Amino acid sequence: MRSKDKISYFYDGDVGSVYFGPNHPMKPHRLCMTHHLILSYGLHDKMEIYRPHKAYPVEMAQFHSPDYVEFLQRINPGNENIFANEMARYNLGEDCPVFEDMFEFCQIYAGGTIDAARRLNNKLCDIAINWAGGLHHAKKCEASGFCYINDLVLGILELLKHHARVLYIDIDVHHGDGVEEAFYFTDRVMTVSFHKFGDKFFPGTGDVKEIGEREGKFYAINVPLRDGIDDNSFNRLFRTIISKVVEMYQPGAIVLQCGADSLARDRLGCFNLSIDGHSECVKFVKKFNIPLLVTGGGGYTKENVARCWTVETGVLLDAELSNEIPENDYIKYFAPDFSLKIPGGHIIENMNTKSYISSIKVQILENLRYIQHAPSVQMQEVPPDFYIPDFNEDEQNPDVRVDQRARDKHIQRDDEYFDGDNDNDP
């Protein structure tokens, strides 16, 4: 039975086959695990499944500087030693290593978010999902926090072609600094980030006092949290703030970044959220019935990431999922109990006192009083959706085989679900 909402889901098996390095916490393989878990529950039967196009450099340069995009295309593990100055300038290194097929990885996850935005713009779906996206730290001219291309900014820019106002919501444990920075001076995008702040926690930004500037003043909302926040505190705060934001701002579309590093027991996180608590945010945002683009983000205990995003796919589809995980290619990762849900609780002491939560809430609601009720915007002629580079057929080498992906249509057949992806962990 199909959900009453029409849902488009974007996935490319190649996105999970790249490898950041043996000691790096980012494991794109979690995306293969998520996808196969979604398949095992039969959720693909209730959605339209698409393989995203690979974002063109010119599309990436709608936000990123062309020289930065060009460098990402050029750099690879075989030549990085001769580009020491450029590596430093563009912040590539330990957190953002150069690895095999890095640029293609960026093209796939960015293409998924851009395609998701375009389907929403053209009213071809109500909700679009790209779990590979949500890389919210990347800046205009540099990589940051495991993120190279900021697919969220590119997706929001696409939505702005058709919507006067876009609301961005971020529930990753880290501040959504790259997205906030991109739209800090405009009222056409309101950014709301719930994140850990303090103790020099990465990226070190996201104080409640950071509210935007110039035309964007009061259109950046930061909810700085301390270690150990639990489901009840987080969900109450989330519902209160997001209800008021939607009422005041009246967005035409919402982008929801569902970073799973805010879950309890995450390798890099420090919150106590259960999967139910995390997914409650998705359920709440869905109820507004506003065109919704949903992405992944952080998440470094990969079996829990896969669990979380599968549950949230079910939430978006109004599908009830059994807590017993069905047989799938990655079933061994979910041992010993093979259950879908993980509890939250007080694994880390909750440092968010009632008085602290209350003071944050008061400051944010006070700031919301200053915004114009649903600011209007002079809409310009809508730019074209697709930037397709010109190809000179005479210059094409007939001896070079066109890869399968180039021949594939966007939509997959039922028998094309990328079986056999292998974990790259040593």
C-alpha positions in Angstrom: 0.0 0.0 0.0 1.4 3.4 -1.1 1.8 6.3 1.3 -0.6 9.1 0.6 2.5 11.3 0.0 4.4 10.8 -3.2 8.0 10.1 -2.3 11.1 10.1 -4.5 14.2 8.3 -3.2 17.7 8.8 -4.6 20.5 6.2 -4.3 23.6 5.2 -6.3 25.5 2.1 -5.1 28.8 3.7 -6.0 28.4 6.3 -3.3 29.0 3.7 -0.6 32.1 2.1 -2.2 34.5 5.0 -1.5 36.9 4.8 1.4 38.2 7.8 3.4 41.0 5.8 5.0 41.6 3.2 7.8 41.3 5.5 10.8 38.8 7.9 9.4 35.4 7.9 11.2 33.4 8.7 8.0 32.3 5.4 6.5 30.2 5.9 3.3 29.6 2.2 3.4 26.8 3.1 5.9 24.8 4.2 2.9 24.9 0.7 1.4 23.8 -0.7 4.7 20.9 1.8 4.9 19.8 1.0 1.4 19.8 -2.7 1.9 17.9 -2.4 5.2 15.3 -0.2 3.4 15.1 -2.9 0.7 14.7 -5.7 3.3 11.6 -4.0 4.7 10.1 -3.6 1.3 10.0 0.2 1.5 11.3 0.6 -2.0 7.9 -0.7 -3.2 6.2 2.4 -1.8 8.6 5.0 -3.3 9.9 6.0 -6.7 13.6 5.0 -6.8 16.0 7.2 -8.8 19.7 7.1 -9.5 20.8 10.7 -9.3 22.8 12.4 -12.1 26.4 13.2 -11.3 26.4 17.0 -10.5 28.4 18.9 -13.1 31.2 21.2 -12.0 29.3 24.1 -13.3 26.4 23.1 -11.0 28.7 22.9 -8.0 30.0 26.4 -8.9 26.5 27.8 -8.3 27.8 28.1 -4.7 31.4 27.0 -4.6 34.2 28.9 -6.2 35.2 27.6 -9.7 38.9 27.3 -8.7 38.0 25.1 -5.7 35.7 22.8 -7.8 38.4 22.6 -10.4 41.0 21.6 -7.8 38.7 18.9 -6.4 38.5 17.5 -9.9 42.3 17.5 -10.4 43.5 16.2 -7.0 43.9 12.5 -6.4 46.0 10.2 -4.1 48.7 9.9 -6.8 49.4 13.6 -7.2 48.5 15.2 -3.8 52.2 15.4 -2.8 52.8 18.1 -5.5 49.9 20.3 -4.4 50.9 21.0 -0.8 50.0 24.8 -1.0 46.7 24.1 -2.6 45.9 21.4 -0.1 46.4 23.8 2.7 44.5 26.6 1.0 41.4 24.4 0.4 41.7 22.7 3.8 42.3 19.2 2.5 44.2 16.9 4.8 43.5 14.9 8.0 39.7 15.6 8.4 39.1 15.9 4.7 41.6 13.5 3.1 42.1 12.9 -0.6 40.9 9.5 -1.6 40.2 7.4 -4.7 37.1 8.6 -6.7 36.6 11.6 -4.3 35.2 13.9 -6.9 32.8 11.3 -8.2 31.6 10.7 -4.7 30.9 14.5 -4.4 29.1 14.5 -7.8 26.8 11.6 -6.7 25.7 13.0 -3.3 25.4 16.5 -4.6 23.5 15.3 -7.7 21.1 13.5 -5.5 20.2 16.6 -3.5 19.9 18.8 -6.6 17.7 16.2 -8.3 15.5 15.9 -5.2 15.0 19.7 -5.1 14.1 19.7 -8.8 11.5 17.0 -8.4 9.9 19.0 -5.5 10.0 22.2 -7.6 8.2 20.5 -10.5 5.6 19.0 -8.1 6.6 15.5 -9.1 6.7 14.4 -5.4 5.8 15.7 -2.0 8.9 14.4 -0.2 12.3 13.7 -1.6 15.0 11.7 0.2 18.8 11.6 -0.4 20.4 9.9 2.6 23.8 10.3 0.9 23.5 14.1 1.2 23.5 16.5 4.1 27.2 17.4 4.1 26.7 20.7 5.8 30.2 21.9 6.8 31.6 22.6 3.3 32.3 26.2 2.6 32.4 28.2 -0.6 36.2 27.9 -1.0 37.2 25.0 1.2 36.4 21.6 2.6 35.5 21.2 6.3 34.5 18.5 8.7 34.5 15.5 6.2 32.5 17.6 3.7 33.8 18.7 0.3 30.8 20.0 -1.6 27.8 21.5 0.3 24.9 19.7 -1.4 22.4 21.3 1.0 23.3 24.8 -0.2 23.0 23.6 -3.8 19.6 22.0 -3.1 18.4 25.2 -1.4 19.5 27.4 -4.2 17.5 25.1 -6.5 14.4 25.4 -4.3 14.8 29.2 -4.3 14.1 29.3 -8.0 10.5 28.3 -7.2 10.0 29.3 -3.6 10.2 32.7 -2.0 11.3 31.2 1.3 13.0 28.0 2.3 13.4 26.7 5.8 16.5 24.7 6.7 16.4 22.5 9.8 19.5 20.6 11.1 19.5 17.9 13.8 23.1 16.8 13.4 25.1 16.9 16.6 27.4 19.4 14.9 26.4 23.0 14.0 25.3 23.4 10.4 27.8 26.1 9.8 28.3 25.8 6.1 24.6 26.2 5.3 24.2 29.0 7.8 27.2 30.9 6.5 25.9 30.7 2.9 22.6 32.3 3.8 23.7 34.5 6.7 22.8 37.8 4.9 19.4 36.9 3.4 15.9 36.5 4.7 15.0 34.1 1.9 16.4 31.2 3.8 15.9 30.6 7.5 18.4 28.2 9.1 17.7 26.4 12.3 20.4 24.2 13.8 20.1 22.1 17.0 23.6 21.1 18.0 26.2 20.6 20.7 28.0 23.8 21.6 30.9 24.5 23.9 34.0 22.6 25.1 35.7 23.5 21.8 33.3 21.0 20.1 33.6 21.1 16.3 33.1 23.5 14.5 33.0 25.9 17.4 30.2 28.0 16.0 26.5 28.1 16.7 26.0 30.2 19.7 22.4 31.4 20.4 23.7 34.9 19.7 24.6 34.1 16.1 21.4 35.3 14.4 22.3 36.5 10.9 23.2 40.0 9.7 21.9 42.7 7.4 18.7 41.4 5.6 19.4 38.1 7.3 19.3 39.4 10.8 17.1 37.1 13.0 16.9 34.5 10.1 19.6 32.3 11.6 18.5 30.4 14.6 20.9 28.4 16.7 19.9 26.0 19.5 23.2 25.4 21.4 22.9 22.3 23.6 25.1 20.7 26.2 26.2 17.0 26.5 23.6 14.3 27.2 20.3 15.8 26.0 17.6 13.2 26.0 14.5 12.5 23.9 12.0 14.4 26.1 14.1 17.6 26.4 15.1 17.6 22.7 11.6 16.9 21.3 9.9 19.5 23.5 12.4 22.1 22.5 12.2 21.1 18.8 8.4 21.2 18.6 8.2 24.5 20.4 10.8 26.3 18.2 9.9 24.7 14.8 6.1 25.3 15.4 6.8 29.0 15.9 9.3 29.2 13.0 6.8 27.7 10.5 4.0 29.9 11.8 6.1 33.1 11.5 8.1 32.3 8.4 5.6 30.4 6.3 8.2 28.6 4.1 7.4 27.3 0.7 9.7 24.3 1.2 11.7 22.7 4.0 15.1 21.0 3.9 15.7 18.7 6.9 19.2 17.4 7.6 19.0 14.3 9.7 22.5 13.8 10.9 22.5 10.6 13.0 25.5 11.5 15.1 23.0 13.0 17.6 22.0 9.4 18.5 23.2 7.9 21.8 26.4 5.8 21.4 27.7 7.6 18.3 31.5 7.5 18.0 31.7 11.3 17.7 28.5 12.4 19.4 27.6 13.2 23.0 23.8 13.2 23.1 21.4 10.6 24.5 18.8 10.5 21.7 17.1 7.2 20.8 16.1 6.4 17.3 12.5 7.1 18.3 13.5 10.5 19.7 15.4 11.3 16.5 12.7 10.2 14.2 10.1 12.1 16.2 11.6 15.3 14.7 11.1 13.9 11.1 7.5 12.9 12.0 6.8 16.4 13.4 8.2 18.2 10.3 6.2 15.9 7.9 2.9 16.9 9.6 3.2 20.5 8.2 2.6 19.1 4.7 5.1 21.4 3.1 7.3 20.2 0.3 10.1 18.4 2.1 13.7 17.5 1.1 15.3 15.0 3.6 19.0 14.3 3.7 21.4 12.3 5.9 24.5 13.9 7.4 26.8 12.8 10.2 26.7 9.5 11.9 29.7 7.4 12.8 28.3 4.2 14.4 27.3 2.9 11.1 24.9 0.2 12.1 22.9 2.7 14.1 23.0 5.2 11.2 21.4 2.5 8.9 18.8 1.7 11.6 17.9 5.4 12.1 17.6 6.4 8.4 15.6 3.2 7.7 13.1 4.0 10.5 12.9 7.6 9.2 12.2 6.4 5.7 9.3 4.4 7.3 8.1 7.5 9.1 8.0 9.4 5.9 6.1 6.6 4.3 3.7 6.1 7.2 4.9 2.5 7.3 5.1 0.4 10.5 8.3 -1.6 10.7 8.9 -4.7 12.6 11.6 -4.4 15.3 13.1 -7.6 14.1 15.5 -6.9 11.2 14.7 -9.0 8.1 17.5 -11.0 6.4 19.7 -8.8 4.2 23.2 -8.5 2.9 24.5 -6.8 6.0 22.5 -8.7 8.7 25.7 -9.6 10.6 26.3 -5.9 11.4 23.1 -5.8 13.5 24.1 -8.7 15.8 23.6 -9.8 18.5 20.0 -8.8 18.9 19.2 -7.9 15.2 16.7 -5.3 16.4 15.8 -2.1 14.5 15.4 0.3 17.4 18.2 1.4 19.8 17.3 3.0 23.2 18.4 6.4 24.3 18.6 7.0 28.1 21.2 8.5 30.3 24.4 7.0 28.8 26.0 10.4 29.2 25.0 12.7 32.0 22.4 15.3 30.8 24.0 18.7 31.4 21.0 20.5 30.0 19.2 21.8 33.1 15.6 22.9 32.9 16.7 26.5 33.5 19.3 26.3 30.7 16.7 24.9 28.2 14.2 27.5 29.3 16.7 30.4 28.8 17.6 29.2 25.3 13.9 28.9 24.4 13.1 32.4 25.7 16.0 34.0 23.7 15.0 32.2 20.5 11.3 33.0 20.7 12.2 36.6 21.6 14.3 36.9 18.4 11.5 35.4 16.3 9.3 38.4 17.3 11.6 40.7 15.4 11.2 39.0 12.0 8.7 40.3 9.5 5.8 38.0 9.2 6.6 35.9 6.1 8.9 38.3 4.3 8.0 38.8 0.7 10.4 38.6 -2.2 10.4 40.0 -5.7 10.6 36.8 -7.8 12.8 37.0 -10.8 12.6 34.9 -14.0 13.2 31.3 -13.0 16.7 30.1 -14.2 16.8 26.8 -16.1 16.9 23.6 -14.1 19.7 21.8 -15.8 23.2 22.9 -16.7 24.4 20.5 -19.3 27.9 21.1 -20.7 28.3 21.2 -24.4 30.0 18.1 -25.9 31.7 18.1 -29.3 31.0 14.7 -30.8 33.9 15.1 -33.1 36.2 15.2 -30.1 34.8 12.1 -28.5 37.1 9.1 -28.6 35.2 6.2 -30.1 37.6 3.7 -28.5 36.6 4.9 -25.0 33.8 2.8 -23.6 30.8 4.7 -22.3 30.2 3.5 -18.8 26.9 1.8 -17.8 25.9 4.7 -15.6 25.9 7.1 -18.6 23.6 4.7 -20.5 21.2 4.2 -17.6 18.0 6.1 -17.2 17.4 7.9 -14.0 14.7 5.5 -12.8 15.8 2.0 -11.9 14.1 -1.2 -12.8 13.0 -3.5 -10.0 16.0 -5.8 -10.5 18.6 -3.0 -10.2 19.4 -2.7 -6.5 23.1 -2.8 -6.4 23.6 -6.1 -4.6 27.0 -7.1 -3.5 28.6 -3.9 -2.2 31.4 -4.7 0.1 32.5 -3.0 3.3 35.8 -1.2 2.8 36.7 -1.3 6.5 39.9 -3.3 7.0 
